[in-house]
Amino acid sequence: MGIKEYWIVDYLGLGGRKFIGYPKQPTFTVNILENGEYKSTQFKDKQLIQSSIFPELKLTVEQIFLAE
């Protein structure tokens, strides 16, 4: 379908260890389409989220998970 970027927001840290690591914790995953395959980058805690579609985005994972 050519989706250039999609996000997986696991705010409860329920994903499998293969996907979010160990110990399990809330994780924000950005998947970017490169050469026909997706490259996944995980962000946790106070890490600044990096997006190719929204380069001006200046939010940390913590800010998103704490938002009401």
mmCIF file as Biopython writes it, N, C-alpha, C and O atoms, coordinates in Angstrom:
data_model
#
loop_
_atom_site.group_PDB
_atom_site.id
_atom_site.type_symbol
_atom_site.label_atom_id
_atom_site.label_alt_id
_atom_site.label_comp_id
_atom_site.label_asym_id
_atom_site.label_entity_id
_atom_site.label_seq_id
_atom_site.pdbx_PDB_ins_code
_atom_site.Cartn_x
_atom_site.Cartn_y
_atom_site.Cartn_z
_atom_site.occupancy
_atom_site.B_iso_or_equiv
_atom_site.auth_seq_id
_atom_site.auth_asym_id
_atom_site.pdbx_PDB_model_num
ATOM 1   N N  . MET A ? 1  ? 0.800  -1.184 0.000  1.0 0.0 1  A 1 
ATOM 2   C CA . MET A ? 1  ? 0.000  0.000  0.000  1.0 0.0 1  A 1 
ATOM 3   C C  . MET A ? 1  ? 0.855  1.264  0.000  1.0 0.0 1  A 1 
ATOM 4   O O  . MET A ? 1  ? 0.344  2.351  -0.271 1.0 0.0 1  A 1 
ATOM 5   N N  . GLY A ? 2  ? 2.130  1.142  0.295  1.0 0.0 2  A 1 
ATOM 6   C CA . GLY A ? 2  ? 3.016  2.287  0.232  1.0 0.0 2  A 1 
ATOM 7   C C  . GLY A ? 2  ? 2.901  3.260  1.392  1.0 0.0 2  A 1 
ATOM 8   O O  . GLY A ? 2  ? 3.250  4.431  1.245  1.0 0.0 2  A 1 
ATOM 9   N N  . ILE A ? 3  ? 2.425  2.806  2.534  1.0 0.0 3  A 1 
ATOM 10  C CA . ILE A ? 3  ? 2.327  3.682  3.704  1.0 0.0 3  A 1 
ATOM 11  C C  . ILE A ? 3  ? 3.745  4.020  4.146  1.0 0.0 3  A 1 
ATOM 12  O O  . ILE A ? 3  ? 4.510  3.130  4.518  1.0 0.0 3  A 1 
ATOM 13  N N  . LYS A ? 4  ? 4.098  5.300  4.106  1.0 0.0 4  A 1 
ATOM 14  C CA . LYS A ? 4  ? 5.476  5.719  4.350  1.0 0.0 4  A 1 
ATOM 15  C C  . LYS A ? 4  ? 5.896  5.579  5.803  1.0 0.0 4  A 1 
ATOM 16  O O  . LYS A ? 4  ? 7.065  5.325  6.092  1.0 0.0 4  A 1 
ATOM 17  N N  . GLU A ? 5  ? 4.954  5.742  6.714  1.0 0.0 5  A 1 
ATOM 18  C CA . GLU A ? 5  ? 5.295  5.665  8.129  1.0 0.0 5  A 1 
ATOM 19  C C  . GLU A ? 5  ? 4.053  5.315  8.939  1.0 0.0 5  A 1 
ATOM 20  O O  . GLU A ? 5  ? 2.970  5.843  8.686  1.0 0.0 5  A 1 
ATOM 21  N N  . TYR A ? 6  ? 4.212  4.424  9.912  1.0 0.0 6  A 1 
ATOM 22  C CA . TYR A ? 6  ? 3.121  4.178  10.847 1.0 0.0 6  A 1 
ATOM 23  C C  . TYR A ? 6  ? 3.703  3.963  12.236 1.0 0.0 6  A 1 
ATOM 24  O O  . TYR A ? 6  ? 4.862  3.582  12.398 1.0 0.0 6  A 1 
ATOM 25  N N  . TRP A ? 7  ? 2.859  4.221  13.233 1.0 0.0 7  A 1 
ATOM 26  C CA . TRP A ? 7  ? 3.295  4.159  14.625 1.0 0.0 7  A 1 
ATOM 27  C C  . TRP A ? 7  ? 2.530  3.076  15.368 1.0 0.0 7  A 1 
ATOM 28  O O  . TRP A ? 7  ? 1.356  2.829  15.093 1.0 0.0 7  A 1 
ATOM 29  N N  . ILE A ? 8  ? 3.204  2.436  16.307 1.0 0.0 8  A 1 
ATOM 30  C CA . ILE A ? 8  ? 2.559  1.509  17.237 1.0 0.0 8  A 1 
ATOM 31  C C  . ILE A ? 8  ? 2.796  2.073  18.631 1.0 0.0 8  A 1 
ATOM 32  O O  . ILE A ? 8  ? 3.938  2.234  19.062 1.0 0.0 8  A 1 
ATOM 33  N N  . VAL A ? 9  ? 1.712  2.370  19.326 1.0 0.0 9  A 1 
ATOM 34  C CA . VAL A ? 9  ? 1.794  2.954  20.658 1.0 0.0 9  A 1 
ATOM 35  C C  . VAL A ? 9  ? 1.339  1.907  21.664 1.0 0.0 9  A 1 
ATOM 36  O O  . VAL A ? 9  ? 0.149  1.609  21.770 1.0 0.0 9  A 1 
ATOM 37  N N  . ASP A ? 10 ? 2.293  1.355  22.397 1.0 0.0 10 A 1 
ATOM 38  C CA . ASP A ? 10 ? 2.004  0.333  23.404 1.0 0.0 10 A 1 
ATOM 39  C C  . ASP A ? 10 ? 2.146  0.979  24.781 1.0 0.0 10 A 1 
ATOM 40  O O  . ASP A ? 10 ? 3.169  0.825  25.448 1.0 0.0 10 A 1 
ATOM 41  N N  . TYR A ? 11 ? 1.106  1.705  25.200 1.0 0.0 11 A 1 
ATOM 42  C CA . TYR A ? 11 ? 1.187  2.481  26.430 1.0 0.0 11 A 1 
ATOM 43  C C  . TYR A ? 11 ? 1.135  1.637  27.697 1.0 0.0 11 A 1 
ATOM 44  O O  . TYR A ? 11 ? 1.429  2.139  28.782 1.0 0.0 11 A 1 
ATOM 45  N N  . LEU A ? 12 ? 0.764  0.361  27.579 1.0 0.0 12 A 1 
ATOM 46  C CA . LEU A ? 12 ? 0.755  -0.523 28.747 1.0 0.0 12 A 1 
ATOM 47  C C  . LEU A ? 12 ? 1.947  -1.481 28.767 1.0 0.0 12 A 1 
ATOM 48  O O  . LEU A ? 12 ? 2.133  -2.217 29.736 1.0 0.0 12 A 1 
ATOM 49  N N  . GLY A ? 13 ? 2.743  -1.476 27.719 1.0 0.0 13 A 1 
ATOM 50  C CA . GLY A ? 13 ? 3.889  -2.387 27.662 1.0 0.0 13 A 1 
ATOM 51  C C  . GLY A ? 13 ? 3.474  -3.839 27.577 1.0 0.0 13 A 1 
ATOM 52  O O  . GLY A ? 13 ? 4.085  -4.696 28.214 1.0 0.0 13 A 1 
ATOM 53  N N  . LEU A ? 14 ? 2.439  -4.129 26.797 1.0 0.0 14 A 1 
ATOM 54  C CA . LEU A ? 14 ? 1.914  -5.486 26.682 1.0 0.0 14 A 1 
ATOM 55  C C  . LEU A ? 14 ? 2.483  -6.272 25.508 1.0 0.0 14 A 1 
ATOM 56  O O  . LEU A ? 14 ? 2.236  -7.473 25.400 1.0 0.0 14 A 1 
ATOM 57  N N  . GLY A ? 15 ? 3.237  -5.624 24.631 1.0 0.0 15 A 1 
ATOM 58  C CA . GLY A ? 15 ? 3.784  -6.300 23.453 1.0 0.0 15 A 1 
ATOM 59  C C  . GLY A ? 15 ? 4.753  -7.405 23.827 1.0 0.0 15 A 1 
ATOM 60  O O  . GLY A ? 15 ? 5.263  -7.451 24.947 1.0 0.0 15 A 1 
ATOM 61  N N  . GLY A ? 16 ? 4.995  -8.277 22.897 1.0 0.0 16 A 1 
ATOM 62  C CA . GLY A ? 16 ? 5.920  -9.377 23.120 1.0 0.0 16 A 1 
ATOM 63  C C  . GLY A ? 16 ? 7.357  -8.897 23.288 1.0 0.0 16 A 1 
ATOM 64  O O  . GLY A ? 16 ? 7.731  -7.850 22.760 1.0 0.0 16 A 1 
ATOM 65  N N  . ARG A ? 17 ? 8.154  -9.653 24.014 1.0 0.0 17 A 1 
ATOM 66  C CA . ARG A ? 17 ? 9.559  -9.290 24.241 1.0 0.0 17 A 1 
ATOM 67  C C  . ARG A ? 17 ? 10.309 -9.096 22.931 1.0 0.0 17 A 1 
ATOM 68  O O  . ARG A ? 17 ? 11.216 -8.268 22.841 1.0 0.0 17 A 1 
ATOM 69  N N  . LYS A ? 18 ? 9.926  -9.863 21.918 1.0 0.0 18 A 1 
ATOM 70  C CA . LYS A ? 18 ? 10.560 -9.744 20.602 1.0 0.0 18 A 1 
ATOM 71  C C  . LYS A ? 18 ? 10.376 -8.331 20.039 1.0 0.0 18 A 1 
ATOM 72  O O  . LYS A ? 18 ? 11.228 -7.837 19.300 1.0 0.0 18 A 1 
ATOM 73  N N  . PHE A ? 19 ? 9.268  -7.691 20.391 1.0 0.0 19 A 1 
ATOM 74  C CA . PHE A ? 19 ? 8.943  -6.391 19.819 1.0 0.0 19 A 1 
ATOM 75  C C  . PHE A ? 19 ? 9.321  -5.218 20.718 1.0 0.0 19 A 1 
ATOM 76  O O  . PHE A ? 19 ? 9.741  -4.177 20.213 1.0 0.0 19 A 1 
ATOM 77  N N  . ILE A ? 20 ? 9.182  -5.358 22.040 1.0 0.0 20 A 1 
ATOM 78  C CA . ILE A ? 20 ? 9.453  -4.219 22.916 1.0 0.0 20 A 1 
ATOM 79  C C  . ILE A ? 20 ? 10.603 -4.449 23.879 1.0 0.0 20 A 1 
ATOM 80  O O  . ILE A ? 20 ? 10.939 -3.563 24.665 1.0 0.0 20 A 1 
ATOM 81  N N  . GLY A ? 21 ? 11.210 -5.624 23.829 1.0 0.0 21 A 1 
ATOM 82  C CA . GLY A ? 21 ? 12.368 -5.882 24.669 1.0 0.0 21 A 1 
ATOM 83  C C  . GLY A ? 21 ? 12.011 -6.336 26.077 1.0 0.0 21 A 1 
ATOM 84  O O  . GLY A ? 21 ? 10.845 -6.552 26.408 1.0 0.0 21 A 1 
ATOM 85  N N  . TYR A ? 22 ? 13.043 -6.474 26.893 1.0 0.0 22 A 1 
ATOM 86  C CA . TYR A ? 22 ? 12.876 -6.916 28.270 1.0 0.0 22 A 1 
ATOM 87  C C  . TYR A ? 22 ? 13.740 -6.054 29.171 1.0 0.0 22 A 1 
ATOM 88  O O  . TYR A ? 22 ? 14.907 -5.859 28.832 1.0 0.0 22 A 1 
ATOM 89  N N  . PRO A ? 23 ? 13.284 -5.539 30.252 1.0 0.0 23 A 1 
ATOM 90  C CA . PRO A ? 23 ? 11.929 -5.736 30.779 1.0 0.0 23 A 1 
ATOM 91  C C  . PRO A ? 23 ? 10.898 -4.972 29.948 1.0 0.0 23 A 1 
ATOM 92  O O  . PRO A ? 23 ? 11.191 -3.946 29.333 1.0 0.0 23 A 1 
ATOM 93  N N  . LYS A ? 24 ? 9.694  -5.510 29.956 1.0 0.0 24 A 1 
ATOM 94  C CA . LYS A ? 24 ? 8.627  -4.863 29.205 1.0 0.0 24 A 1 
ATOM 95  C C  . LYS A ? 24 ? 8.309  -3.514 29.830 1.0 0.0 24 A 1 
ATOM 96  O O  . LYS A ? 24 ? 8.232  -3.381 31.051 1.0 0.0 24 A 1 
ATOM 97  N N  . GLN A ? 25 ? 8.130  -2.531 28.986 1.0 0.0 25 A 1 
ATOM 98  C CA . GLN A ? 25 ? 7.727  -1.201 29.436 1.0 0.0 25 A 1 
ATOM 99  C C  . GLN A ? 25 ? 7.017  -0.497 28.295 1.0 0.0 25 A 1 
ATOM 100 O O  . GLN A ? 25 ? 7.151  -0.898 27.139 1.0 0.0 25 A 1 
ATOM 101 N N  . PRO A ? 26 ? 6.258  0.556  28.608 1.0 0.0 26 A 1 
ATOM 102 C CA . PRO A ? 26 ? 5.562  1.284  27.545 1.0 0.0 26 A 1 
ATOM 103 C C  . PRO A ? 26 ? 6.534  1.704  26.442 1.0 0.0 26 A 1 
ATOM 104 O O  . PRO A ? 26 ? 7.624  2.209  26.711 1.0 0.0 26 A 1 
ATOM 105 N N  . THR A ? 27 ? 6.116  1.486  25.206 1.0 0.0 27 A 1 
ATOM 106 C CA . THR A ? 27 ? 6.996  1.701  24.059 1.0 0.0 27 A 1 
ATOM 107 C C  . THR A ? 27 ? 6.234  2.374  22.920 1.0 0.0 27 A 1 
ATOM 108 O O  . THR A ? 27 ? 5.070  2.068  22.664 1.0 0.0 27 A 1 
ATOM 109 N N  . PHE A ? 28 ? 6.913  3.293  22.248 1.0 0.0 28 A 1 
ATOM 110 C CA . PHE A ? 28 ? 6.381  3.980  21.071 1.0 0.0 28 A 1 
ATOM 111 C C  . PHE A ? 28 ? 7.277  3.563  19.909 1.0 0.0 28 A 1 
ATOM 112 O O  . PHE A ? 28 ? 8.469  3.873  19.907 1.0 0.0 28 A 1 
ATOM 113 N N  . THR A ? 29 ? 6.717  2.864  18.920 1.0 0.0 29 A 1 
ATOM 114 C CA . THR A ? 29 ? 7.497  2.363  17.789 1.0 0.0 29 A 1 
ATOM 115 C C  . THR A ? 29 ? 7.114  3.112  16.521 1.0 0.0 29 A 1 
ATOM 116 O O  . THR A ? 29 ? 5.936  3.218  16.180 1.0 0.0 29 A 1 
ATOM 117 N N  . VAL A ? 30 ? 8.126  3.632  15.823 1.0 0.0 30 A 1 
ATOM 118 C CA . VAL A ? 30 ? 7.923  4.306  14.543 1.0 0.0 30 A 1 
ATOM 119 C C  . VAL A ? 30 ? 8.471  3.369  13.464 1.0 0.0 30 A 1 
ATOM 120 O O  . VAL A ? 30 ? 9.632  2.962  13.513 1.0 0.0 30 A 1 
ATOM 121 N N  . ASN A ? 31 ? 7.630  3.038  12.501 1.0 0.0 31 A 1 
ATOM 122 C CA . ASN A ? 31 ? 7.995  2.156  11.393 1.0 0.0 31 A 1 
ATOM 123 C C  . ASN A ? 31 ? 8.040  2.978  10.116 1.0 0.0 31 A 1 
ATOM 124 O O  . ASN A ? 31 ? 7.039  3.570  9.714  1.0 0.0 31 A 1 
ATOM 125 N N  . ILE A ? 32 ? 9.214  3.014  9.477  1.0 0.0 32 A 1 
ATOM 126 C CA . ILE A ? 32 ? 9.416  3.828  8.275  1.0 0.0 32 A 1 
ATOM 127 C C  . ILE A ? 32 ? 9.713  2.903  7.095  1.0 0.0 32 A 1 
ATOM 128 O O  . ILE A ? 32 ? 10.552 2.007  7.188  1.0 0.0 32 A 1 
ATOM 129 N N  . LEU A ? 33 ? 9.014  3.135  5.992  1.0 0.0 33 A 1 
ATOM 130 C CA . LEU A ? 33 ? 9.198  2.345  4.773  1.0 0.0 33 A 1 
ATOM 131 C C  . LEU A ? 33 ? 10.485 2.770  4.071  1.0 0.0 33 A 1 
ATOM 132 O O  . LEU A ? 33 ? 10.624 3.921  3.659  1.0 0.0 33 A 1 
ATOM 133 N N  . GLU A ? 34 ? 11.425 1.833  3.936  1.0 0.0 34 A 1 
ATOM 134 C CA . GLU A ? 34 ? 12.695 2.087  3.247  1.0 0.0 34 A 1 
ATOM 135 C C  . GLU A ? 34 ? 12.975 0.931  2.295  1.0 0.0 34 A 1 
ATOM 136 O O  . GLU A ? 34 ? 13.079 -0.218 2.722  1.0 0.0 34 A 1 
ATOM 137 N N  . ASN A ? 35 ? 13.093 1.232  1.026  1.0 0.0 35 A 1 
ATOM 138 C CA . ASN A ? 35 ? 13.385 0.219  -0.002 1.0 0.0 35 A 1 
ATOM 139 C C  . ASN A ? 35 ? 12.418 -0.961 0.056  1.0 0.0 35 A 1 
ATOM 140 O O  . ASN A ? 35 ? 12.827 -2.114 -0.081 1.0 0.0 35 A 1 
ATOM 141 N N  . GLY A ? 36 ? 11.137 -0.666 0.260  1.0 0.0 36 A 1 
ATOM 142 C CA . GLY A ? 36 ? 10.112 -1.698 0.241  1.0 0.0 36 A 1 
ATOM 143 C C  . GLY A ? 36 ? 9.946  -2.477 1.535  1.0 0.0 36 A 1 
ATOM 144 O O  . GLY A ? 36 ? 9.109  -3.377 1.599  1.0 0.0 36 A 1 
ATOM 145 N N  . GLU A ? 37 ? 10.721 -2.159 2.573  1.0 0.0 37 A 1 
ATOM 146 C CA . GLU A ? 37 ? 10.609 -2.841 3.867  1.0 0.0 37 A 1 
ATOM 147 C C  . GLU A ? 37 ? 10.547 -1.809 4.981  1.0 0.0 37 A 1 
ATOM 148 O O  . GLU A ? 37 ? 11.051 -0.694 4.851  1.0 0.0 37 A 1 
ATOM 149 N N  . TYR A ? 38 ? 9.915  -2.209 6.083  1.0 0.0 38 A 1 
ATOM 150 C CA . TYR A ? 38 ? 9.789  -1.284 7.206  1.0 0.0 38 A 1 
ATOM 151 C C  . TYR A ? 38 ? 10.961 -1.421 8.171  1.0 0.0 38 A 1 
ATOM 152 O O  . TYR A ? 38 ? 11.361 -2.522 8.549  1.0 0.0 38 A 1 
ATOM 153 N N  . LYS A ? 39 ? 11.489 -0.281 8.551  1.0 0.0 39 A 1 
ATOM 154 C CA . LYS A ? 39 ? 12.539 -0.202 9.564  1.0 0.0 39 A 1 
ATOM 155 C C  . LYS A ? 39 ? 11.880 0.333  10.829 1.0 0.0 39 A 1 
ATOM 156 O O  . LYS A ? 39 ? 11.275 1.405  10.814 1.0 0.0 39 A 1 
ATOM 157 N N  . SER A ? 40 ? 11.998 -0.418 11.930 1.0 0.0 40 A 1 
ATOM 158 C CA . SER A ? 40 ? 11.367 -0.038 13.190 1.0 0.0 40 A 1 
ATOM 159 C C  . SER A ? 40 ? 12.373 0.597  14.134 1.0 0.0 40 A 1 
ATOM 160 O O  . SER A ? 40 ? 13.498 0.120  14.281 1.0 0.0 40 A 1 
ATOM 161 N N  . THR A ? 41 ? 11.949 1.677  14.770 1.0 0.0 41 A 1 
ATOM 162 C CA . THR A ? 41 ? 12.746 2.333  15.793 1.0 0.0 41 A 1 
ATOM 163 C C  . THR A ? 41 ? 11.858 2.512  17.012 1.0 0.0 41 A 1 
ATOM 164 O O  . THR A ? 41 ? 10.744 3.027  16.915 1.0 0.0 41 A 1 
ATOM 165 N N  . GLN A ? 42 ? 12.365 2.077  18.166 1.0 0.0 42 A 1 
ATOM 166 C CA . GLN A ? 42 ? 11.592 2.166  19.399 1.0 0.0 42 A 1 
ATOM 167 C C  . GLN A ? 42 ? 12.070 3.327  20.261 1.0 0.0 42 A 1 
ATOM 168 O O  . GLN A ? 42 ? 13.259 3.638  20.336 1.0 0.0 42 A 1 
ATOM 169 N N  . PHE A ? 43 ? 11.093 3.950  20.905 1.0 0.0 43 A 1 
ATOM 170 C CA . PHE A ? 43 ? 11.368 5.065  21.798 1.0 0.0 43 A 1 
ATOM 171 C C  . PHE A ? 43 ? 10.688 4.778  23.128 1.0 0.0 43 A 1 
ATOM 172 O O  . PHE A ? 43 ? 9.572  4.260  23.167 1.0 0.0 43 A 1 
ATOM 173 N N  . LYS A ? 44 ? 11.373 5.121  24.221 1.0 0.0 44 A 1 
ATOM 174 C CA . LYS A ? 44 ? 10.833 4.884  25.564 1.0 0.0 44 A 1 
ATOM 175 C C  . LYS A ? 44 ? 11.168 6.063  26.468 1.0 0.0 44 A 1 
ATOM 176 O O  . LYS A ? 44 ? 12.085 6.838  26.198 1.0 0.0 44 A 1 
ATOM 177 N N  . ASP A ? 45 ? 10.402 6.178  27.542 1.0 0.0 45 A 1 
ATOM 178 C CA . ASP A ? 45 ? 10.641 7.161  28.606 1.0 0.0 45 A 1 
ATOM 179 C C  . ASP A ? 45 ? 10.759 8.595  28.087 1.0 0.0 45 A 1 
ATOM 180 O O  . ASP A ? 45 ? 9.819  9.125  27.496 1.0 0.0 45 A 1 
ATOM 181 N N  . LYS A ? 46 ? 11.909 9.214  28.309 1.0 0.0 46 A 1 
ATOM 182 C CA . LYS A ? 46 ? 12.108 10.628 27.970 1.0 0.0 46 A 1 
ATOM 183 C C  . LYS A ? 46 ? 12.743 10.829 26.599 1.0 0.0 46 A 1 
ATOM 184 O O  . LYS A ? 46 ? 13.207 11.924 26.284 1.0 0.0 46 A 1 
ATOM 185 N N  . GLN A ? 47 ? 12.764 9.775  25.782 1.0 0.0 47 A 1 
ATOM 186 C CA . GLN A ? 47 ? 13.343 9.897  24.446 1.0 0.0 47 A 1 
ATOM 187 C C  . GLN A ? 47 ? 12.444 10.745 23.543 1.0 0.0 47 A 1 
ATOM 188 O O  . GLN A ? 47 ? 11.218 10.633 23.583 1.0 0.0 47 A 1 
ATOM 189 N N  . LEU A ? 48 ? 13.064 11.577 22.744 1.0 0.0 48 A 1 
ATOM 190 C CA . LEU A ? 48 ? 12.353 12.404 21.776 1.0 0.0 48 A 1 
ATOM 191 C C  . LEU A ? 48 ? 11.974 11.536 20.578 1.0 0.0 48 A 1 
ATOM 192 O O  . LEU A ? 48 ? 12.831 10.876 19.991 1.0 0.0 48 A 1 
ATOM 193 N N  . ILE A ? 49 ? 10.705 11.539 20.221 1.0 0.0 49 A 1 
ATOM 194 C CA . ILE A ? 49 ? 10.224 10.740 19.089 1.0 0.0 49 A 1 
ATOM 195 C C  . ILE A ? 49 ? 10.711 11.379 17.797 1.0 0.0 49 A 1 
ATOM 196 O O  . ILE A ? 49 ? 10.631 12.595 17.628 1.0 0.0 49 A 1 
ATOM 197 N N  . GLN A ? 50 ? 11.214 10.555 16.891 1.0 0.0 50 A 1 
ATOM 198 C CA . GLN A ? 50 ? 11.695 11.036 15.598 1.0 0.0 50 A 1 
ATOM 199 C C  . GLN A ? 50 ? 10.806 10.478 14.496 1.0 0.0 50 A 1 
ATOM 200 O O  . GLN A ? 50 ? 10.605 9.268  14.395 1.0 0.0 50 A 1 
ATOM 201 N N  . SER A ? 51 ? 10.278 11.376 13.674 1.0 0.0 51 A 1 
ATOM 202 C CA . SER A ? 51 ? 9.378  11.003 12.592 1.0 0.0 51 A 1 
ATOM 203 C C  . SER A ? 51 ? 9.863  11.620 11.292 1.0 0.0 51 A 1 
ATOM 204 O O  . SER A ? 51 ? 10.238 12.792 11.250 1.0 0.0 51 A 1 
ATOM 205 N N  . SER A ? 52 ? 9.854  10.821 10.227 1.0 0.0 52 A 1 
ATOM 206 C CA . SER A ? 52 ? 10.244 11.356 8.921  1.0 0.0 52 A 1 
ATOM 207 C C  . SER A ? 52 ? 9.116  12.181 8.305  1.0 0.0 52 A 1 
ATOM 208 O O  . SER A ? 52 ? 9.363  13.071 7.492  1.0 0.0 52 A 1 
ATOM 209 N N  . ILE A ? 53 ? 7.889  11.884 8.693  1.0 0.0 53 A 1 
ATOM 210 C CA . ILE A ? 53 ? 6.731  12.596 8.158  1.0 0.0 53 A 1 
ATOM 211 C C  . ILE A ? 53 ? 6.480  13.906 8.909  1.0 0.0 53 A 1 
ATOM 212 O O  . ILE A ? 53 ? 6.036  14.896 8.328  1.0 0.0 53 A 1 
ATOM 213 N N  . PHE A ? 54 ? 6.773  13.891 10.207 1.0 0.0 54 A 1 
ATOM 214 C CA . PHE A ? 54 ? 6.579  15.076 11.045 1.0 0.0 54 A 1 
ATOM 215 C C  . PHE A ? 54 ? 7.911  15.467 11.691 1.0 0.0 54 A 1 
ATOM 216 O O  . PHE A ? 54 ? 8.071  15.302 12.901 1.0 0.0 54 A 1 
ATOM 217 N N  . PRO A ? 55 ? 8.871  15.983 10.909 1.0 0.0 55 A 1 
ATOM 218 C CA . PRO A ? 55 ? 10.188 16.300 11.469 1.0 0.0 55 A 1 
ATOM 219 C C  . PRO A ? 55 ? 10.144 17.407 12.528 1.0 0.0 55 A 1 
ATOM 220 O O  . PRO A ? 55 ? 11.065 17.532 13.335 1.0 0.0 55 A 1 
ATOM 221 N N  . GLU A ? 56 ? 9.076  18.206 12.524 1.0 0.0 56 A 1 
ATOM 222 C CA . GLU A ? 56 ? 8.958  19.279 13.505 1.0 0.0 56 A 1 
ATOM 223 C C  . GLU A ? 56 ? 8.391  18.789 14.847 1.0 0.0 56 A 1 
ATOM 224 O O  . GLU A ? 56 ? 8.304  19.568 15.796 1.0 0.0 56 A 1 
ATOM 225 N N  . LEU A ? 57 ? 8.009  17.519 14.933 1.0 0.0 57 A 1 
ATOM 226 C CA . LEU A ? 57 ? 7.461  16.946 16.159 1.0 0.0 57 A 1 
ATOM 227 C C  . LEU A ? 57 ? 8.499  17.004 17.269 1.0 0.0 57 A 1 
ATOM 228 O O  . LEU A ? 57 ? 9.619  16.520 17.106 1.0 0.0 57 A 1 
ATOM 229 N N  . LYS A ? 58 ? 8.130  17.593 18.389 1.0 0.0 58 A 1 
ATOM 230 C CA . LYS A ? 58 ? 9.039  17.753 19.525 1.0 0.0 58 A 1 
ATOM 231 C C  . LYS A ? 58 ? 8.382  17.216 20.789 1.0 0.0 58 A 1 
ATOM 232 O O  . LYS A ? 58 ? 8.157  17.965 21.740 1.0 0.0 58 A 1 
ATOM 233 N N  . LEU A ? 59 ? 8.073  15.922 20.803 1.0 0.0 59 A 1 
ATOM 234 C CA . LEU A ? 59 ? 7.444  15.290 21.952 1.0 0.0 59 A 1 
ATOM 235 C C  . LEU A ? 59 ? 8.249  14.080 22.390 1.0 0.0 59 A 1 
ATOM 236 O O  . LEU A ? 59 ? 8.844  13.377 21.573 1.0 0.0 59 A 1 
ATOM 237 N N  . THR A ? 60 ? 8.257  13.852 23.702 1.0 0.0 60 A 1 
ATOM 238 C CA . THR A ? 60 ? 8.868  12.636 24.221 1.0 0.0 60 A 1 
ATOM 239 C C  . THR A ? 60 ? 7.789  11.592 24.421 1.0 0.0 60 A 1 
ATOM 240 O O  . THR A ? 60 ? 6.601  11.915 24.445 1.0 0.0 60 A 1 
ATOM 241 N N  . VAL A ? 61 ? 8.192  10.364 24.561 1.0 0.0 61 A 1 
ATOM 242 C CA . VAL A ? 61 ? 7.241  9.284  24.826 1.0 0.0 61 A 1 
ATOM 243 C C  . VAL A ? 61 ? 6.518  9.578  26.132 1.0 0.0 61 A 1 
ATOM 244 O O  . VAL A ? 61 ? 5.301  9.411  26.212 1.0 0.0 61 A 1 
ATOM 245 N N  . GLU A ? 62 ? 7.225  10.003 27.131 1.0 0.0 62 A 1 
ATOM 246 C CA . GLU A ? 62 ? 6.640  10.316 28.432 1.0 0.0 62 A 1 
ATOM 247 C C  . GLU A ? 62 ? 5.539  11.371 28.309 1.0 0.0 62 A 1 
ATOM 248 O O  . GLU A ? 62 ? 4.485  11.231 28.928 1.0 0.0 62 A 1 
ATOM 249 N N  . GLN A ? 63 ? 5.767  12.415 27.526 1.0 0.0 63 A 1 
ATOM 250 C CA . GLN A ? 63 ? 4.764  13.466 27.333 1.0 0.0 63 A 1 
ATOM 251 C C  . GLN A ? 63 ? 3.473  12.900 26.726 1.0 0.0 63 A 1 
ATOM 252 O O  . GLN A ? 63 ? 2.373  13.283 27.126 1.0 0.0 63 A 1 
ATOM 253 N N  . ILE A ? 64 ? 3.613  12.005 25.778 1.0 0.0 64 A 1 
ATOM 254 C CA . ILE A ? 64 ? 2.436  11.425 25.128 1.0 0.0 64 A 1 
ATOM 255 C C  . ILE A ? 64 ? 1.684  10.523 26.089 1.0 0.0 64 A 1 
ATOM 256 O O  . ILE A ? 64 ? 0.457  10.593 26.166 1.0 0.0 64 A 1 
ATOM 257 N N  . PHE A ? 65 ? 2.395  9.678  26.824 1.0 0.0 65 A 1 
ATOM 258 C CA . PHE A ? 65 ? 1.739  8.741  27.723 1.0 0.0 65 A 1 
ATOM 259 C C  . PHE A ? 65 ? 1.103  9.433  28.935 1.0 0.0 65 A 1 
ATOM 260 O O  . PHE A ? 65 ? 0.162  8.899  29.521 1.0 0.0 65 A 1 
ATOM 261 N N  . LEU A ? 66 ? 1.604  10.605 29.313 1.0 0.0 66 A 1 
ATOM 262 C CA . LEU A ? 66 ? 1.052  11.331 30.458 1.0 0.0 66 A 1 
ATOM 263 C C  . LEU A ? 66 ? -0.078 12.287 30.070 1.0 0.0 66 A 1 
ATOM 264 O O  . LEU A ? 66 ? -0.760 12.818 30.946 1.0 0.0 66 A 1 
ATOM 265 N N  . ALA A ? 67 ? -0.283 12.513 28.776 1.0 0.0 67 A 1 
ATOM 266 C CA . ALA A ? 67 ? -1.326 13.430 28.319 1.0 0.0 67 A 1 
ATOM 267 C C  . ALA A ? 67 ? -2.704 12.868 28.669 1.0 0.0 67 A 1 
ATOM 268 O O  . ALA A ? 67 ? -2.924 11.657 28.660 1.0 0.0 67 A 1 
ATOM 269 N N  . GLU A ? 68 ? -3.601 13.762 28.970 1.0 0.0 68 A 1 
ATOM 270 C CA . GLU A ? 68 ? -4.967 13.343 29.291 1.0 0.0 68 A 1 
ATOM 271 C C  . GLU A ? 68 ? -5.883 13.591 28.134 1.0 0.0 68 A 1 
ATOM 272 O O  . GLU A ? 68 ? -7.076 13.300 28.218 1.0 0.0 68 A 1 
#
